[in-house]
Amino acid sequence: MSTPPSAPSTIRDLPSWLLGRAAARGRALVADALAEQGLKMWHHVVLSAVADLEPVAQADLVRSVQLDPKDMVGVLNDLQDAGLVERAPDPRDRRKNAVTITEDGTRLVETCARAARTANDALLAPLSAAERDLFFGLLRRVCELPAEPGGTTGTA
């Protein structure tokens, strides 16, 4: 493992800087795991959102994942070309496209979810199970998120 670059002394102990470093490491681990499945991060985010929300209007999908509409078109084109989603006129409003996930897309979401959990386990490997639980609880409080039902940490 390479030595991370040092930060100036005035910022290296700031929680915001440390959280940013941890997030960057986590994103890199997950991005590598997704790349092994042939997906980029945004493809995975959009595919997962479609799985959760389907059928979903393309405009609602843009708002849900907060991706620029022009970028969403490209991501959806890639996912559709790969046979992972389908777009068709929304039966509730024919002026809109509804996006649904295919069986191949569902299988890939499940595979990528396992890969992401494995990557996150690697990120948190230095922590014991009790430390992970504490860490998740503290992160949720800092992010002002409610506790997960059953106190799950999202790790395998």
FENSULHU-V159901 format. One record per pair of residues at least 6 apart in sequence whose C-alpha atoms are under 8 Angstrom apart, sorted by sequence separation. I is the first residue (numbers start at 1). J is the second residue. If there is no record, write none. Layout:
I_J ; I_J
This chain:
6_12 ; 11_17 ; 12_18 ; 34_40 ; 50_56 ; 62_68 ; 79_85 ; 80_86 ; 89_95 ; 90_96 ; 140_146 ; 34_41 ; 62_69 ; 80_87 ; 89_96 ; 90_97 ; 91_98 ; 140_147 ; 89_97 ; 90_98 ; 124_132 ; 31_40 ; 76_85 ; 88_97 ; 89_98 ; 31_41 ; 34_44 ; 59_69 ; 62_72 ; 87_97 ; 88_98 ; 137_147 ; 30_41 ; 50_61 ; 87_98 ; 88_99 ; 49_61 ; 87_99 ; 86_99 ; 87_100 ; 85_99 ; 86_100 ; 46_61 ; 49_64 ; 85_100 ; 86_101 ; 49_65 ; 85_101 ; 86_102 ; 84_101 ; 85_102 ; 136_153 ; 84_102 ; 133_151 ; 46_65 ; 83_102 ; 84_103 ; 133_152 ; 45_65 ; 84_104 ; 85_105 ; 133_153 ; 83_104 ; 84_105 ; 132_153 ; 83_105 ; 84_106 ; 46_75 ; 46_76 ; 43_75 ; 47_79 ; 42_75 ; 43_76 ; 57_90 ; 121_155 ; 120_155 ; 121_156 ; 43_79 ; 47_84 ; 117_154 ; 118_155 ; 47_85 ; 58_96 ; 117_155 ; 118_156 ; 57_96 ; 58_97 ; 117_156 ; 57_97 ; 58_98 ; 57_98 ; 58_99 ; 56_98 ; 57_99 ; 55_98 ; 56_99 ; 54_98 ; 55_99 ; 56_100 ; 54_99 ; 55_100 ; 54_100 ; 54_101 ; 50_99 ; 51_100 ; 50_100 ; 51_101 ; 50_101 ; 47_101 ; 51_106 ; 47_105 ; 51_109 ; 48_109 ; 47_109 ; 44_109 ; 44_112 ; 37_108 ; 37_111 ; 37_112 ; 34_112 ; 33_112 ; 34_115 ; 33_115 ; 34_116 ; 33_116 ; 30_115 ; 30_116 ; 33_119 ; 30_119 ; 29_119 ; 30_120 ; 29_120 ; 26_119 ; 26_120 ; 29_123 ; 26_123 ; 25_123
